[in-house]
């Protein structure tokens, strides 16, 4: 079931995809047990658990380590971009 959630979170016909990250990397995260997405198939889970698990997935997908919020993840990704002096 984790693979279905990884497929949906990494982009499919009805949702956008994480920029620059393909399905293979996303699915390998699940197959290598680096991240679990069990809460996405749980029908009685609270929204906070989905958010926490989704953040963990995206953090691992982009950074390889856990982040505390999407804002921190975005800031980290942005700060890694190199600027070219003119």
HTML snippet that shows the backbone in 3Dmol.js (N, CA, C, O; Angstrom):
<script src="https://3Dmol.org/build/3Dmol-min.js"></script>
<div id="view" style="width:600px;height:400px;position:relative"></div>
<script>
const pdb = `
ATOM      1  N   UNK A   1       0.804  -1.198   0.000  1.00  0.00           N
ATOM      2  CA  UNK A   1       0.000   0.000   0.000  1.00  0.00           C
ATOM      3  C   UNK A   1       0.849   1.265   0.000  1.00  0.00           C
ATOM      4  O   UNK A   1       0.418   2.306  -0.497  1.00  0.00           O
ATOM      5  N   UNK A   2       2.063   1.176   0.561  1.00  0.00           N
ATOM      6  CA  UNK A   2       2.944   2.338   0.552  1.00  0.00           C
ATOM      7  C   UNK A   2       3.259   2.784  -0.873  1.00  0.00           C
ATOM      8  O   UNK A   2       3.424   3.976  -1.134  1.00  0.00           O
ATOM      9  N   UNK A   3       3.343   1.829  -1.790  1.00  0.00           N
ATOM     10  CA  UNK A   3       3.663   2.168  -3.177  1.00  0.00           C
ATOM     11  C   UNK A   3       2.567   3.007  -3.816  1.00  0.00           C
ATOM     12  O   UNK A   3       2.859   3.908  -4.602  1.00  0.00           O
ATOM     13  N   UNK A   4       1.317   2.727  -3.491  1.00  0.00           N
ATOM     14  CA  UNK A   4       0.222   3.531  -4.036  1.00  0.00           C
ATOM     15  C   UNK A   4       0.298   4.968  -3.540  1.00  0.00           C
ATOM     16  O   UNK A   4       0.073   5.904  -4.308  1.00  0.00           O
ATOM     17  N   UNK A   5       0.610   5.145  -2.273  1.00  0.00           N
ATOM     18  CA  UNK A   5       0.746   6.492  -1.721  1.00  0.00           C
ATOM     19  C   UNK A   5       1.958   7.199  -2.333  1.00  0.00           C
ATOM     20  O   UNK A   5       1.887   8.388  -2.642  1.00  0.00           O
ATOM     21  N   UNK A   6       3.070   6.477  -2.508  1.00  0.00           N
ATOM     22  CA  UNK A   6       4.259   7.072  -3.128  1.00  0.00           C
ATOM     23  C   UNK A   6       3.959   7.492  -4.557  1.00  0.00           C
ATOM     24  O   UNK A   6       4.420   8.541  -5.006  1.00  0.00           O
ATOM     25  N   UNK A   7       3.196   6.686  -5.271  1.00  0.00           N
ATOM     26  CA  UNK A   7       2.811   7.020  -6.645  1.00  0.00           C
ATOM     27  C   UNK A   7       1.995   8.308  -6.671  1.00  0.00           C
ATOM     28  O   UNK A   7       2.245   9.183  -7.499  1.00  0.00           O
ATOM     29  N   UNK A   8       1.039   8.427  -5.785  1.00  0.00           N
ATOM     30  CA  UNK A   8       0.188   9.618  -5.749  1.00  0.00           C
ATOM     31  C   UNK A   8       0.974  10.858  -5.316  1.00  0.00           C
ATOM     32  O   UNK A   8       0.799  11.931  -5.894  1.00  0.00           O
ATOM     33  N   UNK A   9       1.839  10.723  -4.302  1.00  0.00           N
ATOM     34  CA  UNK A   9       2.603  11.867  -3.808  1.00  0.00           C
ATOM     35  C   UNK A   9       3.691  12.315  -4.780  1.00  0.00           C
ATOM     36  O   UNK A   9       4.116  13.470  -4.747  1.00  0.00           O
ATOM     37  N   UNK A  10       4.141  11.412  -5.642  1.00  0.00           N
ATOM     38  CA  UNK A  10       5.190  11.779  -6.589  1.00  0.00           C
ATOM     39  C   UNK A  10       4.622  12.252  -7.921  1.00  0.00           C
ATOM     40  O   UNK A  10       5.359  12.471  -8.882  1.00  0.00           O
ATOM     41  N   UNK A  11       3.316  12.405  -7.962  1.00  0.00           N
ATOM     42  CA  UNK A  11       2.674  12.945  -9.156  1.00  0.00           C
ATOM     43  C   UNK A  11       1.944  11.878  -9.937  1.00  0.00           C
ATOM     44  O   UNK A  11       2.482  10.804 -10.206  1.00  0.00           O
ATOM     45  N   UNK A  12       0.729  12.184 -10.293  1.00  0.00           N
ATOM     46  CA  UNK A  12      -0.067  11.297 -11.129  1.00  0.00           C
ATOM     47  C   UNK A  12      -1.026  12.173 -11.929  1.00  0.00           C
ATOM     48  O   UNK A  12      -0.853  13.392 -11.963  1.00  0.00           O
ATOM     49  N   UNK A  13      -2.009  11.597 -12.556  1.00  0.00           N
ATOM     50  CA  UNK A  13      -2.897  12.358 -13.425  1.00  0.00           C
ATOM     51  C   UNK A  13      -3.677  13.445 -12.691  1.00  0.00           C
ATOM     52  O   UNK A  13      -4.049  14.451 -13.296  1.00  0.00           O
ATOM     53  N   UNK A  14      -3.924  13.258 -11.409  1.00  0.00           N
ATOM     54  CA  UNK A  14      -4.782  14.204 -10.693  1.00  0.00           C
ATOM     55  C   UNK A  14      -4.042  15.148  -9.746  1.00  0.00           C
ATOM     56  O   UNK A  14      -4.663  16.043  -9.172  1.00  0.00           O
ATOM     57  N   UNK A  15      -2.740  14.970  -9.570  1.00  0.00           N
ATOM     58  CA  UNK A  15      -1.975  15.857  -8.697  1.00  0.00           C
ATOM     59  C   UNK A  15      -0.675  16.277  -9.377  1.00  0.00           C
ATOM     60  O   UNK A  15      -0.193  15.595 -10.282  1.00  0.00           O
ATOM     61  N   UNK A  16      -0.111  17.398  -8.940  1.00  0.00           N
ATOM     62  CA  UNK A  16       1.160  17.845  -9.491  1.00  0.00           C
ATOM     63  C   UNK A  16       2.294  16.974  -8.943  1.00  0.00           C
ATOM     64  O   UNK A  16       2.080  16.130  -8.072  1.00  0.00           O
ATOM     65  N   UNK A  17       3.484  17.190  -9.459  1.00  0.00           N
ATOM     66  CA  UNK A  17       4.613  16.366  -9.043  1.00  0.00           C
ATOM     67  C   UNK A  17       5.700  17.234  -8.405  1.00  0.00           C
ATOM     68  O   UNK A  17       5.782  18.431  -8.679  1.00  0.00           O
ATOM     69  N   UNK A  18       6.534  16.625  -7.552  1.00  0.00           N
ATOM     70  CA  UNK A  18       7.665  17.366  -6.976  1.00  0.00           C
ATOM     71  C   UNK A  18       8.682  17.690  -8.076  1.00  0.00           C
ATOM     72  O   UNK A  18       9.110  16.794  -8.803  1.00  0.00           O
ATOM     73  N   UNK A  19       9.067  18.949  -8.202  1.00  0.00           N
ATOM     74  CA  UNK A  19       9.948  19.399  -9.271  1.00  0.00           C
ATOM     75  C   UNK A  19      11.303  18.690  -9.219  1.00  0.00           C
ATOM     76  O   UNK A  19      11.965  18.664  -8.181  1.00  0.00           O
ATOM     77  N   UNK A  20      11.696  18.123 -10.341  1.00  0.00           N
ATOM     78  CA  UNK A  20      13.009  17.521 -10.477  1.00  0.00           C
ATOM     79  C   UNK A  20      13.173  16.163  -9.823  1.00  0.00           C
ATOM     80  O   UNK A  20      14.282  15.630  -9.788  1.00  0.00           O
ATOM     81  N   UNK A  21      12.119  15.601  -9.314  1.00  0.00           N
ATOM     82  CA  UNK A  21      12.191  14.295  -8.657  1.00  0.00           C
ATOM     83  C   UNK A  21      11.239  13.350  -9.362  1.00  0.00           C
ATOM     84  O   UNK A  21      10.058  13.658  -9.525  1.00  0.00           O
ATOM     85  N   UNK A  22      11.741  12.217  -9.774  1.00  0.00           N
ATOM     86  CA  UNK A  22      10.926  11.273 -10.513  1.00  0.00           C
ATOM     87  C   UNK A  22      10.305  10.206  -9.650  1.00  0.00           C
ATOM     88  O   UNK A  22      10.581  10.094  -8.455  1.00  0.00           O
ATOM     89  N   UNK A  23       9.463   9.430 -10.283  1.00  0.00           N
ATOM     90  CA  UNK A  23       8.778   8.351  -9.580  1.00  0.00           C
ATOM     91  C   UNK A  23       9.752   7.300  -9.071  1.00  0.00           C
ATOM     92  O   UNK A  23       9.541   6.726  -8.002  1.00  0.00           O
ATOM     93  N   UNK A  24      10.804   7.046  -9.816  1.00  0.00           N
ATOM     94  CA  UNK A  24      11.745   5.990  -9.416  1.00  0.00           C
ATOM     95  C   UNK A  24      12.378   6.319  -8.073  1.00  0.00           C
ATOM     96  O   UNK A  24      12.461   5.451  -7.204  1.00  0.00           O
ATOM     97  N   UNK A  25      12.822   7.546  -7.889  1.00  0.00           N
ATOM     98  CA  UNK A  25      13.416   7.933  -6.602  1.00  0.00           C
ATOM     99  C   UNK A  25      12.381   7.837  -5.487  1.00  0.00           C
ATOM    100  O   UNK A  25      12.687   7.360  -4.394  1.00  0.00           O
ATOM    101  N   UNK A  26      11.164   8.285  -5.757  1.00  0.00           N
ATOM    102  CA  UNK A  26      10.109   8.244  -4.744  1.00  0.00           C
ATOM    103  C   UNK A  26       9.774   6.807  -4.356  1.00  0.00           C
ATOM    104  O   UNK A  26       9.630   6.501  -3.173  1.00  0.00           O
ATOM    105  N   UNK A  27       9.654   5.948  -5.321  1.00  0.00           N
ATOM    106  CA  UNK A  27       9.314   4.555  -5.038  1.00  0.00           C
ATOM    107  C   UNK A  27      10.470   3.843  -4.347  1.00  0.00           C
ATOM    108  O   UNK A  27      10.249   2.996  -3.481  1.00  0.00           O
ATOM    109  N   UNK A  28      11.707   4.181  -4.725  1.00  0.00           N
ATOM    110  CA  UNK A  28      12.861   3.577  -4.052  1.00  0.00           C
ATOM    111  C   UNK A  28      12.930   3.965  -2.579  1.00  0.00           C
ATOM    112  O   UNK A  28      13.385   3.172  -1.755  1.00  0.00           O
ATOM    113  N   UNK A  29      12.488   5.170  -2.238  1.00  0.00           N
ATOM    114  CA  UNK A  29      12.439   5.560  -0.822  1.00  0.00           C
ATOM    115  C   UNK A  29      11.568   4.589  -0.027  1.00  0.00           C
ATOM    116  O   UNK A  29      11.918   4.185   1.083  1.00  0.00           O
ATOM    117  N   UNK A  30      10.440   4.227  -0.610  1.00  0.00           N
ATOM    118  CA  UNK A  30       9.517   3.308   0.069  1.00  0.00           C
ATOM    119  C   UNK A  30      10.077   1.889   0.061  1.00  0.00           C
ATOM    120  O   UNK A  30      10.045   1.203   1.083  1.00  0.00           O
ATOM    121  N   UNK A  31      10.589   1.446  -1.084  1.00  0.00           N
ATOM    122  CA  UNK A  31      11.098   0.080  -1.181  1.00  0.00           C
ATOM    123  C   UNK A  31      12.306  -0.152  -0.278  1.00  0.00           C
ATOM    124  O   UNK A  31      12.485  -1.252   0.245  1.00  0.00           O
ATOM    125  N   UNK A  32      13.130   0.868  -0.092  1.00  0.00           N
ATOM    126  CA  UNK A  32      14.303   0.748   0.773  1.00  0.00           C
ATOM    127  C   UNK A  32      13.979   1.037   2.237  1.00  0.00           C
ATOM    128  O   UNK A  32      14.875   1.113   3.078  1.00  0.00           O
ATOM    129  N   UNK A  33      12.697   1.196   2.532  1.00  0.00           N
ATOM    130  CA  UNK A  33      12.202   1.425   3.895  1.00  0.00           C
ATOM    131  C   UNK A  33      12.786   2.682   4.533  1.00  0.00           C
ATOM    132  O   UNK A  33      12.925   2.756   5.754  1.00  0.00           O
ATOM    133  N   UNK A  34      13.129   3.674   3.701  1.00  0.00           N
ATOM    134  CA  UNK A  34      13.615   4.939   4.247  1.00  0.00           C
ATOM    135  C   UNK A  34      12.460   5.766   4.787  1.00  0.00           C
ATOM    136  O   UNK A  34      12.654   6.613   5.659  1.00  0.00           O
ATOM    137  N   UNK A  35      11.277   5.526   4.280  1.00  0.00           N
ATOM    138  CA  UNK A  35      10.095   6.254   4.717  1.00  0.00           C
ATOM    139  C   UNK A  35       8.885   5.339   4.565  1.00  0.00           C
ATOM    140  O   UNK A  35       8.815   4.542   3.630  1.00  0.00           O
ATOM    141  N   UNK A  36       7.941   5.456   5.482  1.00  0.00           N
ATOM    142  CA  UNK A  36       6.703   4.686   5.359  1.00  0.00           C
ATOM    143  C   UNK A  36       5.551   5.649   5.121  1.00  0.00           C
ATOM    144  O   UNK A  36       5.577   6.802   5.553  1.00  0.00           O
ATOM    145  N   UNK A  37       4.557   5.155   4.435  1.00  0.00           N
ATOM    146  CA  UNK A  37       3.377   5.961   4.130  1.00  0.00           C
ATOM    147  C   UNK A  37       2.116   5.227   4.571  1.00  0.00           C
ATOM    148  O   UNK A  37       1.087   5.289   3.898  1.00  0.00           O
ATOM    149  N   UNK A  38       2.199   4.551   5.675  1.00  0.00           N
ATOM    150  CA  UNK A  38       1.086   3.732   6.164  1.00  0.00           C
ATOM    151  C   UNK A  38      -0.137   4.553   6.552  1.00  0.00           C
ATOM    152  O   UNK A  38      -1.266   4.079   6.426  1.00  0.00           O
ATOM    153  N   UNK A  39       0.075   5.779   7.022  1.00  0.00           N
ATOM    154  CA  UNK A  39      -1.053   6.612   7.454  1.00  0.00           C
ATOM    155  C   UNK A  39      -1.951   7.018   6.284  1.00  0.00           C
ATOM    156  O   UNK A  39      -3.123   7.334   6.489  1.00  0.00           O
ATOM    157  N   UNK A  40      -1.421   7.011   5.071  1.00  0.00           N
ATOM    158  CA  UNK A  40      -2.212   7.417   3.910  1.00  0.00           C
ATOM    159  C   UNK A  40      -3.283   6.395   3.535  1.00  0.00           C
ATOM    160  O   UNK A  40      -4.227   6.729   2.817  1.00  0.00           O
ATOM    161  N   UNK A  41      -3.153   5.172   4.002  1.00  0.00           N
ATOM    162  CA  UNK A  41      -4.175   4.162   3.726  1.00  0.00           C
ATOM    163  C   UNK A  41      -5.047   3.875   4.950  1.00  0.00           C
ATOM    164  O   UNK A  41      -5.978   3.072   4.879  1.00  0.00           O
ATOM    165  N   UNK A  42      -4.744   4.529   6.062  1.00  0.00           N
ATOM    166  CA  UNK A  42      -5.522   4.377   7.281  1.00  0.00           C
ATOM    167  C   UNK A  42      -6.746   5.297   7.198  1.00  0.00           C
ATOM    168  O   UNK A  42      -6.598   6.510   7.049  1.00  0.00           O
ATOM    169  N   UNK A  43      -7.924   4.741   7.292  1.00  0.00           N
ATOM    170  CA  UNK A  43      -9.156   5.520   7.114  1.00  0.00           C
ATOM    171  C   UNK A  43      -9.542   6.356   8.324  1.00  0.00           C
ATOM    172  O   UNK A  43     -10.342   7.283   8.198  1.00  0.00           O
ATOM    173  N   UNK A  44      -8.998   6.053   9.477  1.00  0.00           N
ATOM    174  CA  UNK A  44      -9.405   6.769  10.691  1.00  0.00           C
ATOM    175  C   UNK A  44      -8.272   7.604  11.289  1.00  0.00           C
ATOM    176  O   UNK A  44      -8.282   7.894  12.485  1.00  0.00           O
ATOM    177  N   UNK A  45      -7.322   7.982  10.487  1.00  0.00           N
ATOM    178  CA  UNK A  45      -6.175   8.744  10.975  1.00  0.00           C
ATOM    179  C   UNK A  45      -6.495  10.233  10.974  1.00  0.00           C
ATOM    180  O   UNK A  45      -7.309  10.706  10.181  1.00  0.00           O
ATOM    181  N   UNK A  46      -5.850  10.955  11.866  1.00  0.00           N
ATOM    182  CA  UNK A  46      -6.041  12.406  11.927  1.00  0.00           C
ATOM    183  C   UNK A  46      -5.207  13.091  10.853  1.00  0.00           C
ATOM    184  O   UNK A  46      -4.197  12.555  10.396  1.00  0.00           O
ATOM    185  N   UNK A  47      -5.640  14.275  10.461  1.00  0.00           N
ATOM    186  CA  UNK A  47      -4.972  15.036   9.405  1.00  0.00           C
ATOM    187  C   UNK A  47      -3.513  15.320   9.752  1.00  0.00           C
ATOM    188  O   UNK A  47      -2.663  15.334   8.861  1.00  0.00           O
ATOM    189  N   UNK A  48      -3.210  15.544  11.022  1.00  0.00           N
ATOM    190  CA  UNK A  48      -1.843  15.837  11.439  1.00  0.00           C
ATOM    191  C   UNK A  48      -0.895  14.692  11.091  1.00  0.00           C
ATOM    192  O   UNK A  48       0.259  14.930  10.735  1.00  0.00           O
ATOM    193  N   UNK A  49      -1.374  13.456  11.193  1.00  0.00           N
ATOM    194  CA  UNK A  49      -0.540  12.299  10.858  1.00  0.00           C
ATOM    195  C   UNK A  49      -0.235  12.267   9.364  1.00  0.00           C
ATOM    196  O   UNK A  49       0.876  11.917   8.968  1.00  0.00           O
ATOM    197  N   UNK A  50      -1.211  12.631   8.533  1.00  0.00           N
ATOM    198  CA  UNK A  50      -0.966  12.702   7.087  1.00  0.00           C
ATOM    199  C   UNK A  50       0.079  13.765   6.786  1.00  0.00           C
ATOM    200  O   UNK A  50       1.001  13.539   6.003  1.00  0.00           O
ATOM    201  N   UNK A  51      -0.072  14.921   7.412  1.00  0.00           N
ATOM    202  CA  UNK A  51       0.859  16.025   7.165  1.00  0.00           C
ATOM    203  C   UNK A  51       2.271  15.619   7.591  1.00  0.00           C
ATOM    204  O   UNK A  51       3.234  15.856   6.862  1.00  0.00           O
ATOM    205  N   UNK A  52       2.390  15.016   8.758  1.00  0.00           N
ATOM    206  CA  UNK A  52       3.698  14.599   9.257  1.00  0.00           C
ATOM    207  C   UNK A  52       4.341  13.569   8.336  1.00  0.00           C
ATOM    208  O   UNK A  52       5.532  13.664   8.038  1.00  0.00           O
ATOM    209  N   UNK A  53       3.576  12.602   7.890  1.00  0.00           N
ATOM    210  CA  UNK A  53       4.112  11.568   7.013  1.00  0.00           C
ATOM    211  C   UNK A  53       4.450  12.118   5.635  1.00  0.00           C
ATOM    212  O   UNK A  53       5.466  11.745   5.048  1.00  0.00           O
ATOM    213  N   UNK A  54       3.607  13.000   5.116  1.00  0.00           N
ATOM    214  CA  UNK A  54       3.883  13.635   3.830  1.00  0.00           C
ATOM    215  C   UNK A  54       5.132  14.498   3.888  1.00  0.00           C
ATOM    216  O   UNK A  54       5.932  14.495   2.952  1.00  0.00           O
ATOM    217  N   UNK A  55       5.309  15.239   4.980  1.00  0.00           N
ATOM    218  CA  UNK A  55       6.503  16.056   5.164  1.00  0.00           C
ATOM    219  C   UNK A  55       7.745  15.177   5.249  1.00  0.00           C
ATOM    220  O   UNK A  55       8.781  15.507   4.672  1.00  0.00           O
ATOM    221  N   UNK A  56       7.648  14.081   5.953  1.00  0.00           N
ATOM    222  CA  UNK A  56       8.770  13.146   6.046  1.00  0.00           C
ATOM    223  C   UNK A  56       9.147  12.617   4.666  1.00  0.00           C
ATOM    224  O   UNK A  56      10.328  12.526   4.329  1.00  0.00           O
ATOM    225  N   UNK A  57       8.140  12.271   3.872  1.00  0.00           N
ATOM    226  CA  UNK A  57       8.371  11.770   2.517  1.00  0.00           C
ATOM    227  C   UNK A  57       9.070  12.823   1.655  1.00  0.00           C
ATOM    228  O   UNK A  57      10.076  12.531   1.009  1.00  0.00           O
ATOM    229  N   UNK A  58       8.536  14.045   1.647  1.00  0.00           N
ATOM    230  CA  UNK A  58       9.122  15.102   0.828  1.00  0.00           C
ATOM    231  C   UNK A  58      10.519  15.491   1.318  1.00  0.00           C
ATOM    232  O   UNK A  58      11.395  15.793   0.507  1.00  0.00           O
ATOM    233  N   UNK A  59      10.732  15.485   2.627  1.00  0.00           N
ATOM    234  CA  UNK A  59      12.052  15.786   3.176  1.00  0.00           C
ATOM    235  C   UNK A  59      13.078  14.774   2.699  1.00  0.00           C
ATOM    236  O   UNK A  59      14.171  15.143   2.269  1.00  0.00           O
ATOM    237  N   UNK A  60      12.733  13.520   2.775  1.00  0.00           N
ATOM    238  CA  UNK A  60      13.642  12.465   2.314  1.00  0.00           C
ATOM    239  C   UNK A  60      13.849  12.548   0.810  1.00  0.00           C
ATOM    240  O   UNK A  60      14.951  12.302   0.320  1.00  0.00           O
ATOM    241  N   UNK A  61      12.809  12.890   0.084  1.00  0.00           N
ATOM    242  CA  UNK A  61      12.897  12.970  -1.372  1.00  0.00           C
ATOM    243  C   UNK A  61      13.870  14.062  -1.793  1.00  0.00           C
ATOM    244  O   UNK A  61      14.663  13.855  -2.712  1.00  0.00           O
ATOM    245  N   UNK A  62      13.827  15.214  -1.143  1.00  0.00           N
ATOM    246  CA  UNK A  62      14.671  16.336  -1.534  1.00  0.00           C
ATOM    247  C   UNK A  62      15.987  16.422  -0.768  1.00  0.00           C
ATOM    248  O   UNK A  62      17.019  16.732  -1.362  1.00  0.00           O
ATOM    249  N   UNK A  63      15.974  16.161   0.506  1.00  0.00           N
ATOM    250  CA  UNK A  63      17.136  16.427   1.339  1.00  0.00           C
ATOM    251  C   UNK A  63      17.815  15.178   1.887  1.00  0.00           C
ATOM    252  O   UNK A  63      19.022  15.175   2.131  1.00  0.00           O
ATOM    253  N   UNK A  64      17.050  14.136   2.076  1.00  0.00           N
ATOM    254  CA  UNK A  64      17.606  12.948   2.687  1.00  0.00           C
ATOM    255  C   UNK A  64      17.586  12.969   4.205  1.00  0.00           C
ATOM    256  O   UNK A  64      18.093  12.051   4.849  1.00  0.00           O
ATOM    257  N   UNK A  65      17.000  14.014   4.779  1.00  0.00           N
ATOM    258  CA  UNK A  65      16.886  14.102   6.246  1.00  0.00           C
ATOM    259  C   UNK A  65      15.553  14.737   6.592  1.00  0.00           C
ATOM    260  O   UNK A  65      14.926  15.389   5.758  1.00  0.00           O
ATOM    261  N   UNK A  66      15.132  14.542   7.814  1.00  0.00           N
ATOM    262  CA  UNK A  66      13.836  15.060   8.233  1.00  0.00           C
ATOM    263  C   UNK A  66      13.845  16.563   8.448  1.00  0.00           C
ATOM    264  O   UNK A  66      14.828  17.121   8.936  1.00  0.00           O
ATOM    265  N   UNK A  67      12.757  17.212   8.085  1.00  0.00           N
ATOM    266  CA  UNK A  67      12.584  18.637   8.312  1.00  0.00           C
ATOM    267  C   UNK A  67      11.366  18.803   9.221  1.00  0.00           C
ATOM    268  O   UNK A  67      10.542  17.897   9.340  1.00  0.00           O
ATOM    269  N   UNK A  68      11.264  19.962   9.854  1.00  0.00           N
ATOM    270  CA  UNK A  68      10.166  20.178  10.797  1.00  0.00           C
ATOM    271  C   UNK A  68       8.944  20.828  10.165  1.00  0.00           C
ATOM    272  O   UNK A  68       7.851  20.772  10.729  1.00  0.00           O
ATOM    273  N   UNK A  69       9.121  21.450   8.987  1.00  0.00           N
ATOM    274  CA  UNK A  69       7.978  22.068   8.320  1.00  0.00           C
ATOM    275  C   UNK A  69       8.276  22.215   6.828  1.00  0.00           C
ATOM    276  O   UNK A  69       9.428  22.141   6.400  1.00  0.00           O
ATOM    277  N   UNK A  70       7.229  22.423   6.055  1.00  0.00           N
ATOM    278  CA  UNK A  70       7.421  22.658   4.626  1.00  0.00           C
ATOM    279  C   UNK A  70       8.171  23.960   4.382  1.00  0.00           C
ATOM    280  O   UNK A  70       8.951  24.059   3.435  1.00  0.00           O
ATOM    281  N   UNK A  71       7.942  24.954   5.223  1.00  0.00           N
ATOM    282  CA  UNK A  71       8.660  26.221   5.090  1.00  0.00           C
ATOM    283  C   UNK A  71      10.164  26.006   5.253  1.00  0.00           C
ATOM    284  O   UNK A  71      10.954  26.558   4.487  1.00  0.00           O
ATOM    285  N   UNK A  72      10.562  25.214   6.236  1.00  0.00           N
ATOM    286  CA  UNK A  72      11.983  24.922   6.436  1.00  0.00           C
ATOM    287  C   UNK A  72      12.558  24.140   5.261  1.00  0.00           C
ATOM    288  O   UNK A  72      13.689  24.383   4.841  1.00  0.00           O
ATOM    289  N   UNK A  73      11.778  23.202   4.732  1.00  0.00           N
ATOM    290  CA  UNK A  73      12.219  22.432   3.576  1.00  0.00           C
ATOM    291  C   UNK A  73      12.416  23.348   2.369  1.00  0.00           C
ATOM    292  O   UNK A  73      13.435  23.264   1.684  1.00  0.00           O
ATOM    293  N   UNK A  74      11.446  24.216   2.110  1.00  0.00           N
ATOM    294  CA  UNK A  74      11.563  25.160   0.987  1.00  0.00           C
ATOM    295  C   UNK A  74      12.769  26.072   1.159  1.00  0.00           C
ATOM    296  O   UNK A  74      13.504  26.315   0.201  1.00  0.00           O
ATOM    297  N   UNK A  75      12.976  26.574   2.358  1.00  0.00           N
ATOM    298  CA  UNK A  75      14.104  27.460   2.635  1.00  0.00           C
ATOM    299  C   UNK A  75      15.425  26.730   2.399  1.00  0.00           C
ATOM    300  O   UNK A  75      16.349  27.298   1.817  1.00  0.00           O
ATOM    301  N   UNK A  76      15.521  25.499   2.838  1.00  0.00           N
ATOM    302  CA  UNK A  76      16.732  24.711   2.656  1.00  0.00           C
ATOM    303  C   UNK A  76      17.016  24.466   1.177  1.00  0.00           C
ATOM    304  O   UNK A  76      18.158  24.585   0.733  1.00  0.00           O
ATOM    305  N   UNK A  77      15.982  24.124   0.419  1.00  0.00           N
ATOM    306  CA  UNK A  77      16.149  23.896  -1.021  1.00  0.00           C
ATOM    307  C   UNK A  77      16.575  25.185  -1.712  1.00  0.00           C
ATOM    308  O   UNK A  77      17.481  25.179  -2.545  1.00  0.00           O
ATOM    309  N   UNK A  78      15.922  26.283  -1.366  1.00  0.00           N
ATOM    310  CA  UNK A  78      16.240  27.572  -1.970  1.00  0.00           C
ATOM    311  C   UNK A  78      17.679  27.993  -1.667  1.00  0.00           C
ATOM    312  O   UNK A  78      18.389  28.481  -2.546  1.00  0.00           O
ATOM    313  N   UNK A  79      18.098  27.800  -0.416  1.00  0.00           N
ATOM    314  CA  UNK A  79      19.437  28.241  -0.023  1.00  0.00           C
ATOM    315  C   UNK A  79      20.539  27.423  -0.680  1.00  0.00           C
ATOM    316  O   UNK A  79      21.675  27.890  -0.761  1.00  0.00           O
ATOM    317  N   UNK A  80      20.242  26.233  -1.145  1.00  0.00           N
ATOM    318  CA  UNK A  80      21.236  25.398  -1.807  1.00  0.00           C
ATOM    319  C   UNK A  80      21.474  25.792  -3.259  1.00  0.00           C
ATOM    320  O   UNK A  80      22.477  25.409  -3.861  1.00  0.00           O
ATOM    321  N   UNK A  81      20.544  26.561  -3.811  1.00  0.00           N
ATOM    322  CA  UNK A  81      20.711  26.995  -5.201  1.00  0.00           C
ATOM    323  C   UNK A  81      21.873  27.978  -5.278  1.00  0.00           C
ATOM    324  O   UNK A  81      22.029  28.848  -4.422  1.00  0.00           O
ATOM    325  N   UNK A  82      22.667  27.823  -6.300  1.00  0.00           N
ATOM    326  CA  UNK A  82      23.817  28.707  -6.467  1.00  0.00           C
ATOM    327  C   UNK A  82      23.397  29.942  -7.248  1.00  0.00           C
ATOM    328  O   UNK A  82      22.650  29.859  -8.222  1.00  0.00           O
ATOM    329  N   UNK A  83      23.882  31.063  -6.811  1.00  0.00           N
ATOM    330  CA  UNK A  83      23.626  32.293  -7.550  1.00  0.00           C
ATOM    331  C   UNK A  83      24.876  32.635  -8.341  1.00  0.00           C
ATOM    332  O   UNK A  83      25.997  32.401  -7.889  1.00  0.00           O
ATOM    333  N   UNK A  84      24.671  33.186  -9.516  1.00  0.00           N
ATOM    334  CA  UNK A  84      25.784  33.537 -10.377  1.00  0.00           C
ATOM    335  C   UNK A  84      25.961  35.055 -10.361  1.00  0.00           C
ATOM    336  O   UNK A  84      25.037  35.788 -10.711  1.00  0.00           O
ATOM    337  N   UNK A  85      27.148  35.534  -9.954  1.00  0.00           N
ATOM    338  CA  UNK A  85      27.371  36.990  -9.964  1.00  0.00           C
ATOM    339  C   UNK A  85      27.409  37.526 -11.396  1.00  0.00           C
ATOM    340  O   UNK A  85      27.854  36.842 -12.317  1.00  0.00           O
ATOM    341  N   UNK A  86      26.947  38.725 -11.561  1.00  0.00           N
ATOM    342  CA  UNK A  86      26.943  39.343 -12.900  1.00  0.00           C
ATOM    343  C   UNK A  86      28.015  40.370 -13.002  1.00  0.00           C
ATOM    344  O   UNK A  86      28.171  40.999 -14.049  1.00  0.00           O
TER     345      UNK A  86
END
`;
const viewer = $3Dmol.createViewer("view");
viewer.addModel(pdb, "pdb");
viewer.setStyle({}, {cartoon: {color: "spectrum"}});
viewer.zoomTo();
viewer.render();
</script>
